[in-house]
Amino acid sequence: MIDTRDKILEIAPESLDVAAIRQDFPILDEFENGQKVAYLDNGASSQRPEQVINAMLEYYHKYNANIHRGVYRWSEEATRGYEGAHRKVARFINAYTPREVIFTRNTTESLNLVAYSWGRANIREGDEIVSTVIEHHSNLVPWQVLATEKNAGLRFIPMTKDGQLDLTDLDTIVNEKTKLVTFSHMSNVLGTISPVAAIVKRAKEVGAVVVIDGAQSAPHMPVDVQALGCDFYAFSGHKMLGPTGIGVLWGRRELLEAMPPFITGGDMIRDVTLARSTWNDLPWKFEGGTPSIAEGIGLGAAVDYLTKLGMDKVRQHEIELTAYALEQMAGIPDLTIYGPTDARTRGGIISFNLGDVHPHDLATMLDRDAIAIRAGHHCCQPLIELLEATATTRASFYIYNTPEEVDRLVAALYKARKIFHLD
Ligand SMILES: Cc1ncc(COP(=O)(O)O)c(C=O)c1O
């Protein structure tokens, strides 16, 4: 094994204080089979720090009440916490105003909100929707359903051999018929970071709306929706230290104002008669019914935590760890690593296969060494087929992961080679 840690530290002397961070995550001290768990499944869901858990507990312990309606202190405090979280998220992604920040359940719901509300109102027969071949099912299926319903076309930006989006034919794929272009900011299988500026530029030339799936990018790198130039940006709380059950859709105000509501009922109305209703202001027009209040407050605490660390440092830590992991893993015989090879141009997600060992068998074996990784198609069946694999094993990092955990992964993979007789 090559020790690249000194070199890495030279590159970035000012990285995260991981030892201090780990103290905020008691779950990382849990033992499995006599060892601390190396949690390397952050692409699926992150862990939550005490600060997030405590913010939610405090709501339940001290001021649990429904929001917007009550004039008593608990309800007012809950409303302040929940609405304050919208403001925190708005600052986190540099939205023009918190009114553009809609709380949903997750990325999947955020993308469906755009497909149902904007899509049903704006896509017509013969229009085209452009996506890419590397998308998560959550950023594919809603567009398939919309295209089928509207008799619209669906086109895809292809991928190069090394797992980058291939923009060679972008000007043909995105053309005058294109009404919507959508892609993931960071691939959950390959770690690929998409060339946002080039795609947005072309989409805007033809007047198309741009939807970015930020499920893997918002937790791991600085995001500025104004600088990205997109129209919608979707992400999930549970992948960025927040709780499950809360997600975000950011959209440009003028688009959101013009869109019909998605979920109708309580809280999203201004006036209701027996015959008809009018809609509330943003963001409430898109937040029908009692929302996930504790979860919204928890997401606010998660955003506080990440903001305090600094998203530049979060990204830097993951570049260092990914570079180290890629270098260590490159030496393992029979290991195929998918996706770009330069850690500076990709996220901390590494998909791989070891010879013809089934990824589920490999993941089960690593679990015996208390290494938690994911195996499967990662909700990206078309991409897995393009990789000519049935599945992959995936390690994905976050702020609390260490080079020692990477060493454990690498050692376990060498051990697996022996056990599966690849030696
Ligand atoms: C790129 C990408 N998009 C969308 C999703 C869906 O996120 P959620 O399950 O939180 O809706 C995921 C989750 O893994 C993802 O990685």
The ligand as an SDF file (V2000), in Angstrom:
LIG
                    3D

 16 16  0  0  0  0  0  0  0  0999 V2000
  -28.4090   11.4970   -7.2810 C   0  0  0  0  0  0  0  0  0  0  0  0
  -29.6080   11.1570   -6.4640 C   0  0  0  0  0  0  0  0  0  0  0  0
  -30.8030   11.6360   -6.8270 N   0  0  0  0  0  0  0  0  0  0  0  0
  -31.9110   11.3750   -6.1240 C   0  0  0  0  0  0  0  0  0  0  0  0
  -31.8740   10.5900   -5.0020 C   0  0  0  0  0  0  0  0  0  0  0  0
  -33.1520   10.3220   -4.2560 C   0  0  0  0  0  0  0  0  0  0  0  0
  -33.0570   10.8510   -2.9690 O   0  0  0  0  0  0  0  0  0  0  0  0
  -34.2240   10.5520   -1.9270 P   0  0  0  0  0  0  0  0  0  0  0  0
  -34.2940    9.0680   -1.7840 O   0  0  0  0  0  0  0  0  0  0  0  0
  -33.7610   11.2270   -0.6790 O   0  0  0  0  0  0  0  0  0  0  0  0
  -35.4520   11.1310   -2.4970 O   0  0  0  0  0  0  0  0  0  0  0  0
  -30.6670   10.0450   -4.6010 C   0  0  0  0  0  0  0  0  0  0  0  0
  -30.6010    9.1400   -3.4200 C   0  0  0  0  0  0  0  0  0  0  0  0
  -29.7500    8.3070   -3.3130 O   0  0  0  0  0  0  0  0  0  0  0  0
  -29.4920   10.3570   -5.3380 C   0  0  0  0  0  0  0  0  0  0  0  0
  -28.3120    9.8640   -4.9710 O   0  0  0  0  0  0  0  0  0  0  0  0
  1  2  1  0
  2  3  1  0
  2 15  2  0
  3  4  2  0
  4  5  1  0
  5  6  1  0
  5 12  2  0
  6  7  1  0
  7  8  1  0
  8  9  2  0
  8 10  1  0
  8 11  1  0
 12 13  1  0
 12 15  1  0
 13 14  2  0
 15 16  1  0
M  END
$$$$
